[in-house]
Amino acid sequence: MEKKTQKKLLWPLVIAALMFGAMIALGRKIHFAGNVHLSYTMNTFDDFVWTDLVVFALAAVGTFVLLLVLDALYDRIARPADNKAFNRKLFIICFVVLCLCWLPFFLKDFPGTVVGDSFHSVNQGLGVKRIGNHFLVFYTLFVAIFLRIGAAFGSIMLGVFLYSLTQYLVMAAVYARFLTWLDSKGVKRWYLVLALAFFAIPQSFAMYAVIMWKDPLFTAFLLFLTMMLFDAVQSRGALFQDKKFVVKWVLLLLGTIFFRNNGLYIVIGIFVLLLFAYRKQAKRVLIATLCVIIAARIIVGPVYDALRIEKDSVVESVGIPLQQMAYVAVYGGEMNETEYASVTKLMPIEEYKRVYTPCIVDTIKWDYDYFDRSYLDTQTGEVLKNWATIGVKNFPAYVKAYCLETFGYWKIGARNSNGDMMEGIIENVYGYDLYTINLLQKLPGGAVLERMQAALQFHFSAGTLFALWVLCLALLLRRKAYKLALVLAPGAFLWITLMLAAPVAFSMRYVYLLLVAFPLIPLLPMWTKDEQS
């Protein structure tokens, strides 16, 4: 029988165009002075004017035309993905290349990168401080393995080195496996060479390989989930019934949930989408996923309570509401007596002007002298109720505050060094015998390598990466490739959870998957040919 091509949809392109119009119109209103810690007098948002609608309309129309052009281009190159065997030789080549290219960074900042958040894991891992779930219990236990080995030999430096070396090798293996997986889908070798260079040359990947943060390993779990979703969709759901697939799936879900606090919500989102897309074929996976979700809630709830493990504070989930109320307080917005009382119970009105920084909430939540965290913890419902009613009266102010707190993740081209390139042992205020040794300088030609390494420090734009994911999703939905769009779910839910509780306007580590999975994004619309027929 002759195959008939389905009619394409127009609404995905319209929605994507409207999103781009809003992103560009709102983004141009923001004046960022280059540092997220600057006050509201430096990082500002212009008042809304009627010309914003013109900018919005022009940007939306331009994006719509661009999407039509891209859609026509992909029509010409569309083809199904292949399903070739794993190429072990290619994996080894990619792994070795990545390890060698990252080595100068590792040697320059030996034994690894340890920053402020890292020291919380160090303190808890060594038993100096009570263990808590803000920095994730399971991640802390993982770090503790290496620290305890080092301590047994009388050297915390050794422990940090062992941790950094392990993560270094793991991340190189993860990216090498990702590239080999792309090869198994029939990707051309020239594209693989570019993708390998993408991971090997910019020093961001080298930094994330050796820094003591939970985010690189968390991202590795999400990347493998993304690949497994594609494999399952490519098999038309058959893989969901495979026992080995289910076991791997469960392990990845556990890593996702217990290596970042928003991991549980990402897993719940994926579960809901699978429930709609593969209700019958994915029974095993759905049951396993539901069991993981329930088990995680029991562990984080009753089990942690029984073990007296401190849970994450409420303040970590309400950063955006705090920033919005602070914006209204600083600029003299409208509040009734009840709302004003609630805002001033959190912090005296005059102190808001002292500590409010529109692009990071830390200056409020870590102000121990005036910020009343106990009131927020015990009266969360009252605070959120007043936040909502204040928002009704001060909606434009809430929009401005929200944009200033999150714009690094959606404004196209926005970039900043905050949380991007961290190097060496910093913020060592705990007296540990930890310090950076520049081994690169001791090697012949080390000075040249160090200058090259410094020149390769690029700051990627999370907003631009997000925009590319939106374009990809729009093209997939236009072709009615709904199940293939599931591949974007881990990254999409990661971004959504961040938009609900962003602690700072810039930090690539929070959306690191958008960067790591970037080589896959231009390929997905090309692999929709079998779904269009």
N, C-alpha and C positions, 0 to 999 in steps of 0.2 A: 504494500500500500504506500502511496505517496504521503510523506509527512507534511503536515500543515503547520506553519509557524503561527504561534499565538500572537494576538494583538497586544502590543505593549501598553503599559499604563503611563499616564501623564502625571498623576498626583504626586508620585515620589519626587519628581523633578521640581514640581511647584513648591513642595514643602522644603526641600533642600535649598531652593533659591530664596525662599523667605527667611530661612535660617541664616544664610550667608548675608542677606540684606541687613538683618538685625545685628549680626556680629560686626559687620563693617560700620554700620551707623552708630552703634553703641561704643565700639572700640575707638573711634576717632574722637569721642568726647573725653577720653581719659588722658590726663597729663601725668605721666610717670616720671619722677625725678631720678630714677635709676637705682633707688634703694628701697626695699620693702619696709625698712624700719623708720623711714621718715614720717613726719607727722602729717596731719590732715591739711596743713597749710602748704605742703610741698607736693603731695600726691593728691590730685583733685579731679573732680568730674564737673564738666561744664553744665550749665543749665540747658534744659531742652528748648529747642527753637523749631520753627516750622520747616526750616531747611533740612532738618534731620529726616523728615519724611521724603524729601527729594533724594537725598543720599541713599536712603533705604530702598526706594523704588528703582533707582539706577543700578544699584548693586545687585538687587534681586533679578532684574531683567538681564543684566550682564551674566550673572551666574547661570540663569536658565539657558541662555544661548550657548554658553560654554558646555553645559551638560548635554545639550543636543549634539554639539560637535563631537564630544567624547563618546556619546552613545553611537553615533554613526561610525566613528573610528573603531570602536570595539566590535561593531557588526562585521567589519572587514577582517578582523584578526581572531574572531571567536573560534574556539575549538574546545573539545572536551579535554580534561586533564588525563594524563597517562597514569599508570599504576605499575611502575617498575620496581625491581628488587632493590633492597638496601645496598648501596655502594660503599663497602668498607674502606676501600682504598681512598675514595674521595673524602670520607669522614676523617681518616687519619691525616690527610693533607691539610684539610681545613683546620683541624685541631692544632696541628704543629704550627701552621702559619699564624693563627691567633695567639698562641702561647709566645711565639718569638716576637711578634709585633707589640704585644703588651708588656714584654719583659723590661724595657727601659723605664716604664712608669713604676713597675714593681720595685726595681732596684733603686730608683731615685727616692722612693718613700718607704724603704724597708724599715720595719717588718710588715707594714700595711698601714691602712688609713683608719684611725680611731678618732671619732669626733664626740661631741657632747652626748648625743643619744647613745652612742656606743658604750660610753662609760657607765650608763645605767645598766646595760646588759653585763658589763664587766663586774660592777659592784654586786649585782644579784647573783651572777654566775659563781663568784667567789664566796658568796655567803656574807658579804660585808653589809648588805642591806636586804630587807625583807623582799621576797619575790612578789611581783605584781604583774597584772596582765596588760598594763598599758604598753609595755614593750614586749608583749607576748611571751607567755610562760614557755612554750615549746621552743621558741627561738632562743630564749635565754638558756634553756637546758642544752640546746645544741652548741651554743657558744661556750658553755661551761665545760663541755667535754675537752676542748682544746686548752682552755685556761687551766683546768685542773691538771692536765698532763704537763703543761709548762711549770705550774706551781710545784709539782712533784719533783721536778728537776731543778727547782729553785730559780726559775726565770719566767716571769710573766711575758717578757719579750718573746720567748720561745712559743708560748701559748698563742700569742697574737700572730706570730709567723705561721704556725700550723693552721690556724683558722684561715688566714689570708691565702695561703697556698692551696688549701682544700677548695675554697670558694673560687679561686683563680682557675683551677683545673676543671671544676664543675661547670662554671659559666662558659669556658672555652668548649667543653664537650656539648653543652646545651646548644650553643650557636652552631657548632659543627654539625650536630644532629639536625638542626633546623635546615641548614643549607643542603644536607644530604637528602632530607625529606623533600625539599623543593626539587631536587634533581630527580627523585622518584616520580614526580608529577609531570616530568617531561620538559622542565624549564631549560632553556638554551644555556649552553656553557658560558657564553659571554655575559648573560645576566647573572649567573652564579659567581663569576669573577667580580662583577660590580658589587654584588651582595657581600661577598667575602671582604672586599676592600671597605665596604660600609662598616663592617664590624671591626676590622683590623686597624684602620687608620685613625679615626677620631678617638681622642684619648678618653672620651666619656665612658666608653665600654671598658677600657683598661681600669679606670677609676672604680666603676661599679663592680669590677671583678675582685677587687682587694679591699673594699671598704666594709667595715663591720656594721652593716645595715641589713635589716630583714628583707628589704625591697628587692634586691637582685634575685634571691632564691624564691621569693613569692612570685616574681615575674616569670621565673622559669616554670613554675607550676602552671601558671596561666597560659604560657606559650604552648606547653604540651597539651593542655586542654583544647586550645585553638586547633592544633594539628589533629587531635583525635576527633574533634567535631567534624572537620573536613573529611577525614577518612570515613567516618560513619555516614555522612551525607553522600559521599561518592559511592559507597556500597549500597545506596538506597535503603539504609537502615539496617542492613543485615548484620553489620558489626555490633550493633547494640545487643544482639543476642549471643555474642561470643563471650565465653566465661573469662578468657584472658583479658579481653577488652574491659569487662566489668571490674576486674581486680585492679587493673591499671587506673581506671577511672576513679575508683574509690580512693586509691592512694593519692592521686592528684587533688581530689576534693579535700582530703584531710590536710594536705600541705597548704592548699589555698586558704582554708578556714583558720588553721592554727599558726599561720605566719603573717597574717594581717587581720586587724579587727573588722575591716569591711569585707573580708573574704566570704563570710557567711552569707551576706546579702547578695554577693555576686553568684554564689552557688544557688541560692533560692531563685534568683532571676533566671538562671539557666534551666533550672528544674521546671519552672512554669512554662518556658518556651518549648522545652522538649515535650511537656505534657500535651501541648496543642499540636505540635508538629509530628510526633511519633508516639502517639498514645498507645497503639497496639504493638508496634515493633520494638519499642524500648521499655517494655515492662520491667525487665531485669534491672536495667540502668535506672529507671525511675524509682523502683523500690529501693535499690541500693543508695541512691541519692537522698531519698527521704529518710532512710535509716541514718545516714551520715549527718544530716541536718538535725535530727532528733538527738542523736548521740552527742553532737557538738553542744547543743543547748543544755543537755544534762551535765556535761563536763564543765562548761563555763559557768553554769548555775550552781546546782546543789553540790557537785564535787569540789569546785573551787571554794565554795562557802565552807564545806567541811574541812578543807585543808587550810582555811583562813588565808586564802590568796586574795590579795587586794584587786578588785575589779577596776576597769577603766572608769574614770570620773565622768560625770554628766557633762562637764565643761568641754570635753573632747568632742561631743556630738552637737553642741549648740554654738559653735564658733560664729556661724553666719548670723543667727539671731542676735548674739551679743554685739557684733559689729554694726548691725542695723539699728539697734537701740542706741548704741553709742553715737552713731551718726546723727540721729535725731536729737540726742541730748546736747551734742557739741554745737549743732547749728540752730538750736532753739526751736525744734519742731513742736507740733501741737500734741499735748498730753493732758488728760484730766488728772484729778488729784490721786485717784487709785493707781493709775499708770505711772505717774510721777513718783509716787511712793515706792513702787516696785523697782523702778529704774535706780532710784537713789539708795535703796537697800542693797542692791548689788555693789554700788560704788557711789560715793558722794559726787554730785553733779559737777563740782569744780575739778575733780580728779579726772573726769573723762577727757577734759581738754588737755590735761597733762600727759595722759598715757595713750590716747586714741591714735593708732596708726592704721589707716584705711586698708593697707595691704597685708597685714598680719595681725592675728588676734592674740598672739602671745603676750604682747605688752599689757593687755587687760588681764588675761587669765593667770599670769604669773606675777601680778602685783599683789604680793602677800600683805602689804601694809593696809590696803584699802579694799581690794576686791573680796567680797564675802562669798566664798565658795560654799560654805555650809548652807547659806540661805538658798543658793541655787540647787544644791543637792536635795535639800529637804522640801523645798517649795517649787519644784520644777514645773508642775502643772500651772501654778499661779503665774510664774514668770512667762511661760509660753502663752498663756491666755492673754496677758497684758501685751506681750510682743505682737500677737495677732491683732488686737484692737488698735494698738498704736500704728500698725502697718496700714490699716484701713484709712486713717487720717493723714498718713505721711507716705503714701505709696511711691511717689517719685523719689523721695529720699531713700526708701528701702531699695529701689532699683539701683540707684547710684552706689549705695553701700555694698550691695551684692556684686555689682560689676567691679568695683575696686578691689574686693576681696578675692575674686575668682578670675579676673580677665586674662591672666597668664595661661589659662587652660583653654581659652576659646578665641582670644583675639589673634587673628592671623598675623604672623610675623613677630608677635611679642616674644621677647626672650630676655633672660637675665641670668646672672651667674649664681644667684641664690640657690644653694643646694645642688648646684650643677657640677662644679669641679671642686672637690674637697681633697686635700693632699696632706698626708703625714699624720703624726700624732698631735692633735690640737686639743685645747681646753683641758689639759691634764691638771686638774685642780685637786685631785684626790691623793697625790703623793706616790703614785705607783712608779716603779722603776721602768718607765716607758718613754722612749724618745726615738726620733727618726734618725736613721743612719743613711746618708746618701752614698750608696755603694756604686752608683753610676759614675761618680766623679773619680773613683779609684781605678776605673777601667780605662785602657787605652781608647781614645776617641770618645770617652764618656761625655765630655763637655759638648761635643758636636751633637751627640745623641740627645742630650738634655735640651739643647736649643731646638732641635727638631721636634722633640716631644712637646715643648711649650708652644710651638707654632701650630700644633695639631689639636689644640684645645678649642673645639667648636661648641658653641651654645645653641642647642637645637630649640626650636619653637614648638612647645606642646600644643599651642593653639593651631598652628599650621598642620601638625600631624592629625589633630582632631578633625580639621576641615577635610583632609584627605579621606578619613574614615567615613565622613558624612557623604562625600561624593561617591565613594565606593558603594555604600549602602543604598543610595538613591538609584544607582545604575543597576544594582541587583534586583531591587524591588520593581523597577521599571520593566525588567524582563520576567517578572513573576518568579524569580529564583528565591522563593521565601526560605526554603530549607538551606540553601547555600548561604543565605544571610545569617544563619545561626552561627557561622564561623566567626562573625564579628561580635557575638554576644559577650564573651569575656571582657573584651576591651570596652564595649559599650557600657556594660554595668559597672566596670571599674570607674569610668569617667562620670557616670551618673551619681555613684555614691560619693565621689569627691565633690561634685557640684552641690551636694546636700550638706557637706560638712568640711569645706575646704579650710585648712588652718592657715594657709598663706597663699598669696596670689601666684607665686612661682615656686616650683620644685619639681623637676622632671621625675624624681624617684616615685612620686605618687601615681604617675601615669606612665611608668617606664615601659609597660607593654606596648603602648602606642608607638614608641620608638623602636623597640626590639622587633615587633611584627611588621614593621614598615615594608620590608621587601615583598611580603605577601599581598599587600593591598592593591597594587596595580595589576596583579594577576587574576584576582577573583572575578572581575567582570568578563575577562577573556574566557573563563572556564564555564560559562553559562550555556554553551551551545546545546548540550544534551538536555537541559531543562527547558529551553525555548521550544523544543520540537514536540 
